Structure formats: C-alpha cells, structure tokens
C-alpha cells in the first residue's frame, strides 16, 4: 500500500508502522466513516477503538504524505471516495464475524444514500441473516427495493417489518409510499392515515398523504390535512408551503402567494419554496418577480437543477433565448437524463430556428421516454418545417394515439384535451380539432390553460402563418379570455369556430 523506502517527515527518526498496521488502521477508519455516512473527519471527533493512534497526528500526516489522505485545516479525508469504500468493504469482507448487525445496517444505509443499491442490499442481507427480526433493517431494505422500483419485493419487506412490529409508523408509511408509486392510492391513503394515527406529528407521512390526495385531485381533503398540521404547529414552514402547492393546483393563486410568503418569512433560506413561488409568478406572467425568486433559490443552492431549468423556461417565455439555453445546458449538465429540461431546450432551439439542434434534443428525450406525446408533437412539428412529411406524420399519429388514450381514461383533463386538439390541428384534421377545442372549453378550462393553448397556437402560426384554422381558433380563445366567456352545456362548436 505504501512505499516505505521514501523518507517520511511525519516519523523522521522514529520507527514506521508496519504495512499490516497501516492497512488495518485505514480500514477501520474507512469503515467508521462509512457507518457515519461521513467523508471528512476531525481527529478529536472520530469514534474508533483506542488501539488506533488517532491522537497521533504523525500517522495521519504519514498517510497524507503517501497520498492516501488529504489534510485541509484541522480535518482529514481519504484521497478518493472509491478508496474509502474499498477499504471499508475490505474490512467487512475480511472480518465478517466481528461485524455486528448494527454495523451492517449503518453501512447499508450509507451505501443507499450514495445510490449504490446493490451494495446496500448486501449489507442489509447480512444484518438480517444475523438478526432475522431486526425490523428496522427489513424496512430499510424495503426502501432500497422501492428506490430500485422493485415494488413487489419492497411490499414483502414492509409487510414483514410490520408483522414483527405492528406499531412501526415508519414501516407503515414506507409501505404507503410504495403503494402510491404503484398508483394504488386507496391503499396508500390507508397506510398514511394509520401511520399518522400512531404519530400525529409525523411530518413525512402527512406530506405524503397530501401528495396522494393531490394525485387523486382530492384537493379539499389535502387542505384539511395540512390545516390540521398547521394548527398543531403554526410555524411549520413545510406544511404552509405544501398548502401553497395545493392551492396552486386549484389555481387559487392569491392564496398560493400568501402561503409561500409566510413560509419564506419563517425560513428565508428555503430554496425550494423560493423556487416554487418563482414558478407561481411565472404562471401569472410576472416574469421579473419569477426571475428574482429563481435567482435567490439558485444563490442558496447553485446545483438546484429544477430551479435552474425553470429559470430557463422563464427566459424562454420572455423570448430571451440565449439566457434560456444557458440555464437548460446547466440543468442538463447536472442531470443528463432531465427530460423536461432537454425537451424545453429542444423547443428553444425550434423557436430560434436551429432545427437540427432541436431534433437532437427531441430524439434524446424521446429515447429516454417514448410516451411523451408533447415531445413527439414537437418533433413532428420540426419534421414538417424541414419538409420531412413521412416522419412528421408518424410522430403526430403517435402523439395523437398517446393523448387519445389519456383522453379516454380522463376526458375532463382540459390540458390534455387542448394538446390533443393541437395535434389534430397540425395533422390537418380540422373538424376533430374543432370538436376538441370546444370540449376543453365546455369542460371548464381555466384561464391559464386557455392562455397556454393560445401561446401554442401562436408558436404554430409563427411558422405556418397561413393556417386559417389556427388563426380562427386563436381569435376565439382570445375572445373567451377577454370576455371571461362562460359556455353553457348546450353550446355547440358551430357557435364558437367557423372555418
């Protein structure tokens, strides 16, 4: 491990530790750091056996000379995380009989936090083998399976943990989250409510219960849960912020801003709430205020890619395309599989008439997720611009099929209905497009949804200004917006659209 032929300034005229001692000491140190999910340590705070000379700075400086450790200020760290993990794993593998179930558990959690799920499972399996009724480990293994999207195995572990300890509110809530990810919402609600009954101040379960209600569009029930949480703790900034998120889904924007303002007043450094308020300002077309909030959030967390991408979207809507590209590039650099940012960068390239770059992005995002009908529409749109009609037709037909399937399952989703209408319009199916625009208005589309539909038509007309149908539909939607026009259930499409 170390070349002992080189002179050491740390030990100078004193006897060097043996290779075996050095290896053992570094392995024990690495294992302790892995258990604690730490990378840096201060000598006085490291908690290891007294047989290791941590108080002897000479050894640590010696390891630093040999480029195994780094020394910064009064702290040390391994030269590379892979070396630390290798030494810790070597200690576990070479001395399994000396490792307790608790150590295996802590190491497994550490690997899980690094998203090294296979290694995490190995440690949890070892802990459970030594202590089969260690329900905390069984539940943590369930969380790991859930992170790997192995939901059936996750449920088996949560069920087993709950059988051992029926009052484990964390295991019950963990099973609830698994059900939610499987879209088994009623089962999820039962588990979250049960966990909260055992622990009424269990914030994580309350938050997930609200998210489940929101996914089911049962917003009033979500508000009731959050109001109770705020009554228990009026200074709970997360609960106030979550209530703001719920109001935003209900399009009650004044209440949204009130709650986000209150949450930020309680915790001015909450980057997520700042970014959410920024997104709300953008929906309200208050772009300067949106940029201020996104800037503040990114200043607090320079790697907050959601805020960076949403600032890029704000710039795009302001037609500041170069700034938009910079933000989308940064967000994608932080997360190369961030499909929303890739798609919006592709759309920005389209608006800049950089069609080849647009196609590259749209190809990439469709490869990541072939079921994104909006991206198929954008790529079909781009192919039409480039006169590649066969490719355009194929993409538009696929987009229509995906959106139509959504429409069949959920016909009152106005946003999807507007999108489906737009796809038919670009594909030249004018009567179907007319019926769908009419249906979206009759379903009670909000002003924000109508505004977005108008914006999409403007983008279409920017490229195809001679499209008479798009012109007339846009004019009608603008009239509905300006007059706050309300449709009666017996209104027919002929009263609205004339071709």
Buried (B, 14 or more C-beta within 10 A) or exposed (E): EBEBEEEBEBBEEEEBBEEEEBBBBBBBBBBBBBBBBBEEBEEEEBEBEEEBEBEBBBBBBBBBBBEBBBBEEEEBBBBEEEBBBBBBBBBBEEEEEEBEBBBBBBBBBBBBEBEBBEBBBBBBBBBBEBBEEBBBBBBBBBBBBBEBEBBEBBBBBBBBBBEBBEEBBBBBBBBBBBBBEBEBBEBBBBBBBBBBEBBEEBBBBBBBBBBBBBBBEBBEBBBEBBEEBBEEEEEBBBBBBBBBBBBBEBEBBEBBBBBBBBBBEBBEEBBBBBBBBBBBBBBBEBBEBBBBBBBBBBEBBEEBBBBBBBBBBBBBBBEBBEBBBBBBBBBBEBBEEBBBBBBBBBBBBBBBEBBEBBBBBBBBBBEBEEEBBBBBBBBBBBBBBEEBEEBBBBBBBBBBEBBBEBBEEEEEBBBBBBBBBBBBBBBEBBEBBBBBBBBBBBBEBEEBBBBBBBEBBEBBBEBBEEBEBBBBBBBBBBEBBEEEBEBEEEBEBEEBBEE
